[in-house]
């Protein structure tokens, strides 16, 4: 693993901090917008007939409308222990606030909020959500 100074130098090469970008398959643009914007509180950037672009907490994600065959194949190949996902690394207070909010609005967790302690004694927190198209979103924080 690189030292913090090395990582700072890498980031210093950019004029601004790079943002995360992801493209994923969806089976309904309307349900995707409802989940990401109404449930999670993200901002809709644009929508056309076959895709939707969303500001995912300061990052950019794009949902592409896929045919039923691709969605079915995606869901069949997904394994609980090896799932493709994207999400956020959050502060402990934001993570707990997100858990409280998801519980308050009645969101079903794909993986219930979990606290684990690693071999070094540091605590980590994680919960997973599943969007309407079966994509997995991971919300975690490091040391609590």
N, C-alpha and C positions, 0 to 999 in steps of 0.2 A: 504494500500500500504506500502511496506517495505521502510525503510529509505535507503538513498544512501549508508551509511556505511555497512548496512546489505547486500545490493546487491554487493558491492565491495568484501565482505568476501566470498560470494557465488562464484563469478568469480575467486577469488584467489585460490579456491580449484582445479581449472584446471591448467595444466601446460601451456596451451595456450588457447586463447579465442575460445570457441566452434563455429563451423560454422553451418549454416542453411543447411538442407537437405530436399528435397521434391521429391516425385514421383507423376507423373500425367499421365493421358491418352492422347494419340495423335492418329490421324487418318492417318498421313503421316510422316514418318521419314524425308524425304527430305524437306518437307515444314517446319517442326519443326526446322531443322538445318538452313534453309534459314532465318527464322524469328529470332531465338535466336542468331545466329552467324553473319549473314549478316546485319540484321536490327538493332538489339540491340548491337552488337559488343561483344558478349560472345565468349568463346573459347570452341571448341569441344574437349571433353576428350576421348570419344570412341563411336563407333557405331557398332552394330551387327544387325542381321536380324530382331530382335523384339524390340530393345531399343536403345536409344541414351542418352549419359551422357554428361552434359554440365557444364562448370564452369560459374556459374551465378554470376558474379561480386564478386568472391572470395568464393562463396558458391556452393554447389553441387546439381544439379537437374537431374532427370532422367525421360525421356519420354518413356512410355511403349506403344507399338503399340497395340491398342485395336480393337476388331471387331466392325463392324458398329452398331450393336445393343447397345453395351455399350456406344458408343459415342452419339448416338441418345437419349438414356435414360439420359445421363449426361446433354445434352443441354436442354431437356424437363423439367428436374427437377430444373434447374438453375433459380433463381428469381433475378430480378434487386435489390431487397432490401436485399437479403440474398444469396450472391454468394460466393462460395468457391474461394479463391484467395491466391496468394503468391506474394511477391514483395520486395521492398526495402524501408527503411527509410533513407532519404538522407538529406544532408545539404541544406539550402535554395539556395545557389549558384549552387550546383549540380542539384537540382530539376529544377531550371530555365534553366540551360544549357541543361538538358534532354528534357524539353518542346520545347526549340528552335530547338534542333536537330530533334525531332519527326516532328515538323512543317516543317522544311527544307526538310526532305526526304519524306514528304507527308504521314506519317503514320496516319491511321484513329483511332481516340480515341474511346474507348468504353464509357468512361466518359471524357468529355473535362476537361482540367485543371481548377481546382476550388480552390478559396481561401475562407476560412470560418473563422469567428471569434467566439471563444467559449465564454461561459458566464463569464470567467475570463479576457476576452479581448485579449487573445492570438490568433494569426493567425496560421492557418494550411493550407497546400496546398496538393492537391491530383489530380492525374489523373490515369485513368485505360486504359490498352490496352487489346485486345483480341488476343490470338495466333491463328494460323490456325485451331486448334482443338477445339476452343471455351473456352480454359482456360483463366481465368482473371488474369492479372498481375497488382498489385497495387504499385504505386510509390508515396510516400508521404514524407512530411517533417513537423516538428513540428513548433515551434515559428519562425516566419520570422523576 
